Amino acid sequence: MRSENTISIIIPVWNEANNLEELLPILLESKRHKVLEVLVVDGGSLDDSIDIAKRCNARVILSPLKSRAAQLNLGAKHANGDILYFIHADSRPMMSFEEDILQAISEGIEAGCYRYKFDSTSKLLKINSWFTRFNGVFAGGGDQTLFISKSLFNKLGGYDERFTIMEDFELVKRIRKVTKFKVLQKSILVSARKYETNSWLSVQWANFLAIMAFKMGVHPESIKTLYFSRLNKNLNQ
């Protein structure tokens, strides 16, 4: 008989072979007792992402769409755990994520995320990451990962697939309307690769415009166009 409060980890991917090789062993560490499964939802990778996922004993789900919201929803549909944990392939969660999430759930917290730090020595990015400790209007971006009880996720109807960016903030906005949302005060590691092909200022400006447009109720496709018009378009997801 399956125990309660099992965790299904869901990773949306597109050409993430190198990241999966590093990430999956962390998630599938043999001492984990509540991680029921890791689902890699592939949006049409042209590299070895699928082969690596299978070799690491992750479940592979093939998505007909290369869209993070759609891939995350598809993963949730196939998940068997009581708790869903959504992770980007270029994030590196805490080794203690299993205990952290279960502790939050035991305290009645149905959804939350982590603060983060970048895999970079840039002082500007250190300033960026410092602000992720706060549980304000900018908390809950996908880089912070997201845990949520499956019952709450289903109640909310999952991610809004109209959003191809800002889908994480849109879901967290709805979560906050019905329950508490918590930022766990441990720092996961996230990739600075977006800043390697774009200047710090251009990424900040693109983020600011996307957030303001989202708050003003601009159509999701217009937000996407506005965001990518400021950035190098050769970005995963």
C-alpha positions as CSV (number, residue, x, y, z in Angstrom):
1,M,0.0,0.0,0.0
2,R,1.4,3.4,-1.0
3,S,2.2,5.8,1.9
4,E,0.7,9.2,2.1
5,N,2.4,12.5,1.1
6,T,4.4,11.0,-1.7
7,I,6.1,13.5,-4.1
8,S,6.0,13.5,-7.9
9,I,8.7,15.7,-9.4
10,I,7.9,17.2,-12.8
11,I,10.5,18.7,-15.1
12,P,9.5,20.4,-18.4
13,V,12.4,20.1,-20.9
14,W,13.5,21.0,-24.4
15,N,17.1,20.1,-25.3
16,E,18.3,19.8,-21.7
17,A,20.6,16.8,-21.9
18,N,23.5,18.2,-20.0
19,N,21.3,19.6,-17.2
20,L,19.4,16.4,-16.8
21,E,22.6,14.4,-16.4
22,E,23.4,16.6,-13.4
23,L,19.9,17.1,-12.0
24,L,18.3,13.6,-12.1
25,P,20.8,11.9,-9.8
26,I,20.1,14.5,-7.1
27,L,16.4,13.9,-7.4
28,L,16.6,10.1,-7.5
29,E,19.1,9.7,-4.7
30,S,18.5,6.2,-3.2
31,K,17.8,7.4,0.3
32,R,14.7,9.3,-0.6
33,H,11.6,7.6,0.6
34,K,8.8,9.9,-0.3
35,V,9.9,10.7,-3.9
36,L,7.5,8.5,-5.8
37,E,8.6,9.4,-9.3
38,V,10.4,11.9,-11.5
39,L,8.5,12.8,-14.7
40,V,10.5,14.4,-17.5
41,V,8.0,16.1,-19.9
42,D,9.7,16.6,-23.2
43,G,8.6,19.2,-25.7
44,G,10.4,17.8,-28.7
45,S,14.1,17.7,-27.8
46,L,16.6,17.2,-30.6
47,D,19.4,16.2,-28.2
48,D,19.8,13.2,-25.9
49,S,17.4,14.5,-23.2
50,I,15.0,11.5,-23.6
51,D,17.7,8.9,-23.6
52,I,19.3,10.4,-20.5
53,A,16.0,10.6,-18.7
54,K,15.3,7.0,-19.4
55,R,18.8,5.9,-18.4
56,C,18.4,7.7,-15.0
57,N,15.0,5.9,-14.4
58,A,12.8,8.9,-14.8
59,R,9.5,8.6,-16.5
60,V,9.4,10.3,-19.9
61,I,6.2,12.0,-21.1
62,L,6.1,13.2,-24.6
63,S,4.3,16.6,-25.0
64,P,2.8,17.6,-28.3
65,L,3.5,21.2,-27.4
66,K,6.7,23.0,-26.5
67,S,5.2,25.2,-23.9
68,R,6.1,25.1,-20.3
69,A,2.6,25.5,-18.9
70,A,1.3,22.7,-21.2
71,Q,4.2,20.5,-20.3
72,L,3.7,21.0,-16.6
73,N,0.0,20.3,-16.8
74,L,0.6,17.2,-18.8
75,G,3.1,16.0,-16.2
76,A,0.7,16.7,-13.4
77,K,-2.0,14.7,-15.2
78,H,0.3,11.7,-15.2
79,A,1.6,12.1,-11.7
80,N,0.7,9.7,-9.0
81,G,2.0,11.5,-6.0
82,D,0.1,13.5,-3.4
83,I,2.5,16.5,-3.8
84,L,3.7,17.9,-7.0
85,Y,7.2,19.5,-7.2
86,F,7.9,21.5,-10.4
87,I,11.5,22.1,-11.2
88,H,13.3,23.7,-14.2
89,A,16.1,21.5,-15.6
90,D,18.7,24.2,-15.0
91,S,17.9,24.5,-11.3
92,R,19.6,22.5,-8.5
93,P,17.3,21.9,-5.5
94,M,18.5,21.5,-2.0
95,M,19.5,18.0,-1.0
96,S,17.0,18.4,1.8
97,F,14.0,19.3,-0.5
98,E,12.1,16.1,0.5
99,E,12.2,16.9,4.2
100,D,11.6,20.6,3.6
101,I,8.5,20.1,1.6
102,L,7.1,17.5,3.9
103,Q,7.7,19.7,6.9
104,A,5.8,22.6,5.2
105,I,2.9,20.3,4.3
106,S,2.8,19.1,8.0
107,E,2.4,22.7,9.0
108,G,-0.6,23.1,6.8
109,I,1.3,24.9,3.9
110,E,-0.1,23.5,0.7
111,A,2.1,25.5,-1.7
112,G,5.4,27.2,-1.7
113,C,8.8,27.7,-3.2
114,Y,12.5,28.3,-2.3
115,R,14.7,31.4,-2.4
116,Y,17.6,31.0,-4.8
117,K,21.2,32.1,-5.7
118,F,22.8,32.1,-9.1
119,D,25.7,29.9,-10.2
120,S,27.6,33.1,-10.8
121,T,29.9,35.5,-8.9
122,S,28.3,38.5,-10.4
123,K,27.5,41.1,-7.8
124,L,24.4,42.3,-9.7
125,L,23.0,38.7,-9.7
126,K,23.8,38.4,-6.0
127,I,21.6,41.4,-5.5
128,N,18.9,39.9,-7.6
129,S,18.9,36.6,-5.6
130,W,18.9,38.4,-2.3
131,F,15.4,39.7,-3.0
132,T,14.0,36.1,-3.5
133,R,13.9,35.6,0.3
134,F,10.8,37.8,0.5
135,N,7.3,36.5,0.1
136,G,6.0,39.5,-1.9
137,V,4.4,40.1,-5.2
138,F,7.5,39.0,-7.1
139,A,7.8,35.6,-5.3
140,G,6.9,32.4,-7.0
141,G,8.8,32.6,-10.3
142,G,9.6,29.2,-11.9
143,D,13.3,29.4,-11.1
144,Q,12.3,29.2,-7.4
145,T,10.7,25.8,-8.1
146,L,7.2,25.2,-6.8
147,F,5.6,22.5,-4.5
148,I,1.9,22.2,-4.3
149,S,-0.5,19.5,-3.1
150,K,-2.1,17.8,-6.1
151,S,-5.5,18.3,-4.7
152,L,-5.0,22.1,-4.6
153,F,-3.4,22.0,-8.1
154,N,-6.4,20.2,-9.5
155,K,-8.8,22.5,-7.6
156,L,-7.2,25.5,-9.3
157,G,-7.2,23.9,-12.7
158,G,-3.4,23.8,-13.0
159,Y,-1.4,26.2,-15.1
160,D,-3.2,28.6,-17.5
161,E,-1.9,27.4,-20.8
162,R,-2.6,30.7,-22.5
163,F,0.6,31.9,-20.7
164,T,3.9,30.8,-22.3
165,I,5.8,33.1,-19.9
166,M,4.5,34.3,-16.5
167,E,2.6,31.0,-16.1
168,D,4.3,30.6,-12.7
169,F,3.3,34.0,-11.4
170,E,-0.3,33.5,-12.7
171,L,-0.7,30.3,-10.8
172,V,0.8,31.6,-7.6
173,K,-1.5,34.6,-7.8
174,R,-4.5,32.2,-7.8
175,I,-2.9,30.1,-5.0
176,R,-2.6,33.2,-2.8
177,K,-6.4,33.8,-3.2
178,V,-7.3,30.5,-1.5
179,T,-4.4,29.6,0.9
180,K,-1.1,30.6,2.3
181,F,2.0,30.6,0.1
182,K,5.4,30.1,1.7
183,V,9.0,30.9,0.6
184,L,11.3,28.3,2.2
185,Q,14.4,30.1,3.5
186,K,17.0,27.9,1.9
187,S,18.7,28.9,-1.3
188,I,18.6,26.5,-4.3
189,L,21.0,27.1,-7.2
190,V,19.8,28.4,-10.5
191,S,21.5,28.9,-13.8
192,A,22.6,32.4,-14.9
193,R,22.7,31.3,-18.6
194,K,20.0,33.9,-19.6
195,Y,22.5,36.5,-18.5
196,E,25.3,35.0,-20.5
197,T,23.6,35.8,-23.8
198,N,21.9,39.0,-22.6
199,S,23.1,41.9,-20.5
200,W,21.9,42.2,-16.9
201,L,20.1,45.4,-17.8
202,S,18.3,43.9,-20.8
203,V,17.1,40.9,-18.7
204,Q,15.9,43.2,-15.9
205,W,14.1,45.5,-18.4
206,A,12.4,42.5,-20.1
207,N,11.4,41.1,-16.7
208,F,10.0,44.4,-15.5
209,L,8.0,44.9,-18.7
210,A,6.5,41.4,-18.6
211,I,5.5,41.8,-14.9
212,M,3.9,45.2,-15.4
213,A,2.1,43.9,-18.5
214,F,0.9,40.9,-16.5
215,K,-0.4,43.1,-13.7
216,M,-2.2,45.3,-16.1
217,G,-4.0,42.3,-17.6
218,V,-2.3,42.4,-21.0
219,H,-3.1,39.4,-23.2
220,P,-0.6,36.5,-22.6
221,E,0.7,36.5,-26.3
222,S,1.4,40.2,-26.1
223,I,3.3,39.7,-22.9
224,K,5.4,37.0,-24.6
225,T,6.1,39.3,-27.6
226,L,7.0,42.2,-25.4
227,Y,9.4,40.0,-23.3
228,F,11.3,38.3,-26.2
229,S,11.6,41.5,-28.2
230,R,14.1,42.6,-25.5
231,L,16.0,39.4,-25.3
232,N,18.0,36.9,-27.4
233,K,15.3,34.5,-28.5
234,N,17.6,31.5,-28.4
235,L,16.6,30.6,-24.9
236,N,15.3,27.3,-23.7
237,Q,11.6,27.3,-23.0
